[in-house]
């Protein structure tokens, strides 16, 4: 039935492409989580009263986060 609806689609290629899409999405998700956690920790630690209090670095990181948000 699927071949009747989509005669030009090869099921094996569709499965390979779907797997590659999930793989790329997973890599992007992992990279985003790692970078997000690092930036969040850096913002927290460099804020007022933080362990590494640094207004200049906090301002730079906050600006980068706000631009991409």
VEXKOL-195232 format. One record per atom (N, C-alpha, C, O, CB): x, y, z; residue in three letters. Coordinates in steps of 0.001 Angstrom, whole numbers, padded with zeros to 6 digits, always signed. Glycine has a CB too. Layout:
<sites>
XYZALA ...
</sites>
This chain:
<sites>
+000813-001193+000000UNK +000000+000000+000000UNK +000860+001262+000000UNK +000547+002237-000684UNK -000927-000005+001196UNK +001946+001234+000774UNK +002817+002404+000821UNK +003457+002663-000535UNK +003656+003814-000923UNK +003900+002223+001887UNK +003776+001601-001251UNK +004359+001764-002589UNK +003366+002354-003569UNK +003762+003020-004525UNK +004858+000430-003114UNK +002087+002123-003346UNK +001072+002702-004222UNK +000936+004197-003979UNK +000741+004965-004921UNK -000277+002008-004011UNK +001038+004617-002713UNK +000911+006033-002380UNK +002172+006818-002738UNK +002085+007945-003225UNK +000605+006196-000899UNK +003317+006238-002504UNK +004605+006888-002759UNK +005474+005969-003602UNK +006336+005279-003057UNK +005323+007251-001429UNK +005275+005939-004907UNK +005998+004977-005745UNK +007494+005271-005877UNK +008269+004365-006181UNK +005381+004947-007113UNK +007908+006504-005655UNK +009318+006868-005832UNK +010129+006773-004545UNK +011325+007065-004552UNK +009417+008269-006378UNK +009511+006374-003453UNK +010188+006324-002160UNK +010712+004905-001917UNK +009979+003923-002029UNK +009228+006763-001014UNK +011993+004831-001582UNK +012597+003546-001211UNK +012588+003482+000314UNK +013183+004328+000981UNK +014074+003389-001796UNK +011915+002485+000856UNK +011725+002385+002304UNK +013056+002307+003040UNK +013199+002906+004106UNK +010874+001166+002642UNK +014029+001586+002502UNK +015325+001461+003159UNK +016015+002822+003263UNK +016611+003140+004292UNK +016217+000469+002397UNK +015935+003624+002199UNK +016527+004968+002228UNK +015802+005863+003231UNK +016418+006688+003905UNK +016486+005606+000826UNK +014502+005688+003318UNK +013717+006471+004272UNK +014121+006144+005701UNK +014231+007045+006532UNK +012220+006214+004077UNK +014343+004875+005997UNK +014764+004479+007340UNK +016161+005002+007670UNK +016417+005435+008794UNK +014733+002959+007474UNK +017060+004960+006690UNK +018414+005478+006899UNK +018360+006990+007157UNK +019023+007492+008065UNK +019318+005165+005668UNK +017576+007704+006362UNK +017464+009157+006522UNK +016837+009518+007868UNK +017235+010498+008498UNK +016633+009757+005379UNK +015866+008734+008305UNK +015244+008987+009606UNK +016251+008773+010737UNK +016299+009559+011683UNK +014018+008073+009805UNK +017040+007730+010641UNK +018082+007487+011644UNK +019114+008600+011679UNK +019547+009017+012753UNK +018773+006164+011372UNK +019510+009084+010503UNK +020476+010185+010449UNK +019893+011460+011045UNK +020602+012222+011702UNK +020917+010438+009004UNK +018610+011691+010817UNK +017956+012877+011387UNK +017935+012806+012905UNK +018229+013794+013577UNK +016523+013019+010848UNK +017588+011639+013452UNK +017606+011479+014913UNK +019012+011652+015467UNK +019187+012243+016533UNK +017055+010104+015310UNK +020007+011151+014766UNK +021399+011269+015199UNK +021829+012739+015240UNK +022433+013180+016218UNK +022326+010466+014260UNK +021522+013496+014186UNK +021887+014917+014147UNK +021161+015701+015234UNK +021739+016590+015859UNK +021568+015515+012768UNK +019892+015368+015457UNK +019120+016050+016492UNK +019685+015754+017877UNK +019771+016648+018719UNK +017646+015633+016423UNK +020066+014513+018113UNK +020645+014130+019399UNK +021972+014840+019640UNK +022230+015314+020746UNK +020843+012616+019463UNK +022816+014916+018611UNK +024093+015627+018761UNK +023874+017102+019062UNK +024560+017669+019912UNK +024942+015477+017497UNK +022925+017728+018373UNK +022636+019141+018623UNK +022099+019339+020037UNK +022448+020311+020707UNK +021628+019676+017591UNK +021258+018427+020486UNK +020704+018520+021837UNK +021797+018403+022895UNK +021837+019194+023838UNK +019649+017434+022055UNK +022673+017431+022743UNK +023761+017233+023712UNK +024689+018449+023725UNK +025072+018924+024794UNK +024565+015946+023378UNK +025047+018946+022560UNK +025910+020125+022491UNK +025261+021347+023118UNK +025923+022114+023817UNK +026272+020423+021052UNK +023967+021532+022873UNK +023253+022674+023439UNK +023167+022580+024955UNK +023329+023584+025649UNK +021855+022771+022845UNK +022917+021398+025469UNK +022830+021224+026924UNK +024186+021498+027575UNK +024260+022176+028600UNK +022347+019793+027275UNK +025247+020976+026984UNK +026586+021183+027562UNK +026950+022666+027559UNK +027384+023203+028578UNK +027650+020374+026780UNK +026775+023323+026419UNK +027107+024748+026335UNK +026196+025567+027248UNK +026651+026516+027887UNK +026991+025247+024879UNK +024915+025209+027313UNK +023976+025942+028166UNK +024318+025827+029639UNK +024252+026811+030375UNK +022571+025444+027938UNK +024682+024631+030069UNK +025049+024439+031476UNK +026320+025214+031797UNK +026408+025852+032846UNK +025241+022937+031794UNK +027296+025165+030911UNK +028537+025904+031153UNK +028297+027415+031217UNK +028827+028095+032095UNK +029558+025587+030059UNK +027498+027934+030284UNK +027204+029371+030312UNK +026390+029737+031555UNK +026622+030782+032161UNK +026443+029790+029037UNK +025451+028893+031930UNK +024650+029156+033129UNK +025495+029162+034390UNK +025335+030030+035248UNK +023548+028125+033262UNK +026391+028196+034501UNK +027295+028177+035657UNK +028208+029395+035673UNK +028457+029981+036727UNK +028135+026901+035653UNK +028698+029769+034512UNK +029569+030941+034430UNK +028810+032200+034830UNK +029350+033055+035532UNK +030142+031093+033009UNK +027565+032318+034390UNK +026756+033477+034791UNK +026511+033480+036294UNK +026605+034525+036939UNK +025415+033482+034042UNK +026199+032321+036850UNK +025918+032233+038284UNK +027168+032530+039111UNK +027111+033282+040084UNK +025373+030844+038636UNK +028278+031944+038725UNK +029497+032095+039524UNK +030106+033485+039427UNK +030786+033919+040357UNK +030516+031077+039095UNK +029877+034196+038323UNK +030460+035533+038168UNK +029491+036642+038557UNK +029817+037819+038401UNK +030910+035739+036737UNK +028296+036293+039066UNK +027342+037326+039472UNK +027758+037928+040811UNK +028701+037463+041450UNK +025912+036743+039563UNK +027038+038970+041223UNK +027336+039613+042507UNK +027165+038609+043635UNK +026117+037972+043751UNK +026424+040845+042737UNK +028186+038466+044462UNK +028162+037523+045571UNK +028546+036109+045175UNK +028531+035207+046013UNK +026809+037510+046183UNK +028889+035901+043909UNK +029287+034573+043454UNK +030724+034267+043840UNK +031453+035143+044304UNK +029116+034454+041946UNK +031122+033025+043646UNK +032481+032617+044017UNK +033542+033325+043174UNK +034615+033667+043673UNK +032630+031106+043870UNK +033235+033540+041897UNK +034188+034191+040993UNK +033658+035555+040569UNK +033671+035873+039380UNK +034459+033309+039749UNK +033206+036343+041484UNK +032561+037621+041171UNK +033412+038435+040194UNK +034547+038805+040494UNK +032314+038429+042461UNK +032843+038700+039035UNK +033550+039433+037989UNK +032501+040106+037112UNK +031861+039457+036284UNK +034483+038485+037144UNK +032330+041424+037301UNK +031264+042137+036599UNK +031488+042182+035092UNK +030535+042086+034319UNK +031145+043547+037138UNK +032722+042326+034679UNK +033002+042436+033244UNK +032707+041119+032539UNK +032030+041102+031512UNK +034468+042850+033007UNK +033210+040022+033083UNK +032963+038712+032476UNK +031477+038368+032518UNK +030941+037805+031563UNK +033780+037622+033193UNK +030815+038704+033618UNK +029383+038445+033737UNK +028608+039228+032685UNK +027672+038698+032086UNK +028885+038806+035144UNK +028985+040474+032454UNK +028316+041300+031452UNK +028514+040721+030051UNK +027576+040675+029255UNK +028841+042744+031510UNK +029733+040281+029755UNK +030019+039714+028427UNK +029220+038432+028201UNK +028604+038260+027149UNK +031530+039429+028271UNK +029229+037542+029177UNK +028503+036272+029038UNK +026998+036521+028976UNK +026302+035886+028183UNK +028838+035320+030211UNK +026490+037433+029798UNK +025059+037753+029778UNK +024652+038342+028431UNK +023565+038050+027932UNK +024711+038734+030911UNK +025507+039161+027842UNK +025212+039729+026531UNK +025161+038638+025469UNK +024268+038640+024621UNK +026257+040785+026156UNK +026102+037716+025508UNK +026118+036604+024541UNK +024854+035765+024696UNK +024219+035402+023706UNK +027383+035716+024733UNK +024489+035456+025950UNK +023291+034648+026196UNK +022051+035378+025690UNK +021199+034765+025046UNK +023147+034325+027702UNK +021936+036659+025966UNK +020755+037417+025545UNK +020669+037567+024033UNK +019569+037597+023481UNK +020763+038786+026189UNK +021798+037660+023359UNK +021774+037764+021902UNK +021237+036480+021287UNK +020442+036522+020347UNK +023178+038070+021357UNK +021667+035345+021811UNK +021243+034065+021232UNK +019895+033581+021780UNK +019317+032632+021250UNK +022303+033010+021493UNK +019408+034209+022808UNK +018102+033818+023344UNK +017076+034480+022511UNK +015881+034313+022754UNK +017932+034191+024836UNK 
</sites>
